[in-house]
Every structure is written in structure tokens, then in C-alpha cells.
Amino acid sequence: METTRQQKIARQIQRDVAEIFRKEAAPALLGTLVTVTAVRVSPDFGYAKIYVSVFPFERSGEVMSSLEASTRLVRGALGQRIRNQLRNVPEIQFFLDDSLEYVEQIDRALRSDQ
């Protein structure tokens, strides 16, 4: 269970990373639509797990590898934005949130049964 402070920091990181994707890390996204769906922060604020959704789904593998390669750039830009809220910038990791793809597969399966 997350504390209120963890939730606030997670929401701030989510907003900031989305803005970084939109403005600074656009070349790393390879022309795809990438949405930050959730952020989970450790209790000591040392680590942040960032969950992203990629559209189109077929390019998710290459986008995720590109994001892993640009982690340093994103973390540096994040540090500039949250330097007044946190003492240390958390280590970040990107994870693929494929829940939308799962919903689409279920929808296709239901439509094919009709």
C-alpha cells in the first residue's frame, strides 16, 4: 500500500515523463504513440517503475528497447523537473503495459463468436 506522498510523487513523475516524451524524447519513440499509464515509486523514493502503453502494438518491442537505451536522457530531464520535490532522482525502469492490447484481443474474440 502506497503512502499519500508516494502517490503524489508518482503522479508528478507520470506527468513529467509524459511531457518529456512529448518534447525531448520524441526521436526515441520512433513515431509511435506512447502513453505513461502508471508509475510506482519505492518507499524510499530510490526507484520508480514506469508503465507505458505503445500504439501500434506491433512496434512495442523496438520502442521498449529504444526507451531502455534513452533511460539516461529521460532520467536527466526528470531530475531537472523534480529537483525541488526530491533530494535524489529515482532510478527509473520502463515496463510495457499491454492491458489495452489484451482488451482488444478479447473484443476481437467476442466479435468473431457472433
C-alpha positions as CSV (number, residue, x, y, z in Angstrom):
1,M,0.0,0.0,0.0
2,E,1.4,3.3,-1.0
3,T,1.6,6.4,1.2
4,T,0.0,9.6,0.2
5,R,3.4,11.1,-0.5
6,Q,4.3,8.2,-2.7
7,Q,1.1,8.6,-4.7
8,K,1.8,12.4,-5.1
9,I,5.3,11.8,-6.3
10,A,4.2,9.0,-8.6
11,R,1.6,11.3,-10.2
12,Q,4.2,14.1,-10.6
13,I,6.6,11.7,-12.2
14,Q,3.9,10.4,-14.6
15,R,3.1,14.0,-15.7
16,D,6.7,14.9,-16.1
17,V,7.7,11.8,-18.0
18,A,4.7,12.2,-20.4
19,E,5.9,15.8,-21.1
20,I,9.5,14.6,-21.6
21,F,8.2,12.0,-24.1
22,R,6.2,14.7,-25.9
23,K,9.0,17.3,-26.1
24,E,12.5,15.9,-25.6
25,A,12.5,12.2,-26.2
26,A,10.3,12.2,-29.4
27,P,13.1,10.7,-31.6
28,A,13.4,7.7,-29.2
29,L,9.7,6.9,-29.6
30,L,10.1,6.1,-33.3
31,G,7.0,7.9,-34.4
32,T,4.6,5.9,-32.2
33,L,2.1,6.9,-29.6
34,V,3.5,6.2,-26.2
35,T,1.3,6.8,-23.1
36,V,2.5,6.7,-19.5
37,T,-0.2,4.6,-17.8
38,A,1.2,4.3,-14.3
39,V,4.1,5.0,-12.1
40,R,5.0,3.0,-8.9
41,V,7.6,4.5,-6.5
42,S,9.5,2.6,-3.9
43,P,9.0,3.7,-0.2
44,D,12.5,5.3,-0.1
45,F,11.9,7.1,-3.5
46,G,15.0,5.5,-4.9
47,Y,13.3,3.5,-7.7
48,A,10.4,4.3,-10.0
49,K,8.7,1.8,-12.3
50,I,7.2,3.5,-15.2
51,Y,4.5,1.6,-17.2
52,V,4.0,2.7,-20.8
53,S,1.4,1.7,-23.4
54,V,2.5,1.7,-27.1
55,F,0.4,2.1,-30.1
56,P,0.6,0.4,-32.6
57,F,1.2,-2.7,-30.5
58,E,3.4,-4.3,-33.2
59,R,6.2,-1.8,-32.6
60,S,6.2,-2.2,-28.8
61,G,9.4,-4.3,-28.8
62,E,11.5,-1.8,-30.7
63,V,10.0,1.2,-28.8
64,M,10.8,-0.5,-25.4
65,S,14.4,-1.2,-26.4
66,S,14.7,2.4,-27.6
67,L,13.4,3.6,-24.3
68,E,15.8,1.4,-22.4
69,A,18.6,3.0,-24.4
70,S,17.4,6.5,-23.6
71,T,16.8,6.0,-19.9
72,R,19.7,8.3,-19.0
73,L,18.3,11.1,-21.1
74,V,14.8,10.7,-19.5
75,R,16.2,10.5,-16.0
76,G,18.3,13.6,-16.5
77,A,15.3,15.6,-17.8
78,L,13.2,14.2,-15.0
79,G,15.8,15.4,-12.5
80,Q,15.6,18.9,-13.8
81,R,11.8,18.9,-13.3
82,I,11.6,17.3,-9.8
83,R,14.8,18.7,-8.2
84,N,12.7,20.8,-5.8
85,Q,10.5,17.9,-4.6
86,L,13.0,15.1,-4.1
87,R,16.6,15.1,-2.8
88,N,17.7,12.3,-5.2
89,V,16.3,11.4,-8.6
90,P,14.9,7.9,-8.6
91,E,16.4,5.2,-10.8
92,I,13.8,4.5,-13.5
93,Q,12.8,1.4,-15.3
94,F,10.3,1.1,-18.1
95,F,7.7,-1.7,-18.3
96,L,5.2,-2.4,-21.1
97,D,1.6,-2.1,-20.1
98,D,-0.2,-4.4,-22.5
99,S,-3.6,-4.2,-20.9
100,L,-5.1,-2.3,-23.9
101,E,-3.8,-4.9,-26.3
102,Y,-5.4,-7.6,-24.1
103,V,-8.7,-5.8,-24.1
104,E,-8.5,-5.6,-27.9
105,Q,-7.8,-9.3,-28.2
106,I,-10.9,-10.1,-26.1
107,D,-13.0,-7.7,-28.1
108,R,-11.9,-9.4,-31.3
109,A,-12.6,-12.9,-29.9
110,L,-16.1,-11.8,-28.8
111,R,-16.9,-10.4,-32.2
112,S,-15.7,-13.5,-34.0
113,D,-18.0,-15.7,-31.9
114,Q,-21.1,-13.8,-33.1
